Amino acid sequence: MAERHVAQLGAGAACVGWNHCGRRLAAGAVDGFVSVYDSQSSPSSKWQAHELAILNIVWIPPDYGEAIACVCADGTLSLWEEVGEDDQLPTWRKCKVFEGGNSHILNVQFGLQLSSLKMVTAHSDGHVKVYELLDSLELDKWQLQAEFQNITDPVSQTGKPACVSASIAWSPRRGESQLASFAIGFNSDSPNFNSCKIWEFEEAHQRWLPLVELGSPQDKGDIVHAVAWAPNIGRPYEIVAVATCKGIVIWHIGLNPESDGRLPTENVAVLSGHDGEVLQLEWDMGGMTLASTGGDGMVKLWQANLNGVWYEQAVLDCNGSHK
């Protein structure tokens, strides 16, 4: 297959994010600049979003226009939308800035529930905040819906955790009967906060509850580097991939509760192969292929065969070679 040059990123590029159709690329740099690429090797737009480094860039769902969220090293989060007037070239307008307060914002993700947009932020003190957009036409109007800590047993909490990073993945399933849910895990000095947990919104009492904790008893304190929730096309279970210091764990979560009210979970595979920390996980649109990137500069593609056995399907290195 022929290779295509998508974009030329400078040495200061710190993070990138593709939009939902995979045609636009946003890149954040250590100097606080953001560049957006549209099928050209040079950026179509470039501006300084923050004074410090951009740590993460996330595109807002396309239902709400062309917009991105930037997580900065100063602990703040900014939202930007593309605007255009008459024959003028589009520009990017700052909609809102979220301050971390006494903690830093580590990560952000967006999810859709029926006709509303929700935003989850993870903080350096182990707190999780859920916001809801009040007006679909105004990205500066948000309301804090809930705030809680990533623990299932409040009694087990000991002291204030120091969290270095966090990973969030919304459930990609959408439908009128589908409850809002997301998975989140932390990299912190407190084992109770680290393990990946799935939180679900309970409509009856308007609150978020921990649905399941993905981890065996001996592994629940492992720090989490990345989380990815696979799209579900007809499977009788959900698939969530969680990267820890022990590898990439593939979890199956049943859709029907057991007699105790809990959803069944099964660790079906532990994938190893990266030399060092796994930095990011991404599923393809069908939920069949998992891509992982590591600190070793390698990108690996994983699939399951007809017997359900996971294997390494392809490897790419940072120089562009593959096998």
Secondary structure, 3 states (H helix, E strand, C coil): CCCCCCCCCCCCEEEEEECCCCCEEEEEECCCEEEEEECCCCCCEEEECCCCCEEEEEECCHHHCCEEEEEECCCCEEEEEEECCCCCCCEEEEEEEECCCCCCEEEEEEEEECCEEEEEEEECCCEEEEEEEEECCEEEEEEEEEEEECCCCHHHCCCCCCEEEEEEEECCCCCCCCCCEEEEEEEECCHHHHCEEEEEEECCCCEEEEEEEECCCCCCCCCEEEEEECCCCCCCEEEEEEEECCEEEEEEEECCCCCCCCCCEEEEEEECCCCCCEEEEEECCCCCCEEEEECCCEEEEEEECCCCCEEEEEEEECCCCEC
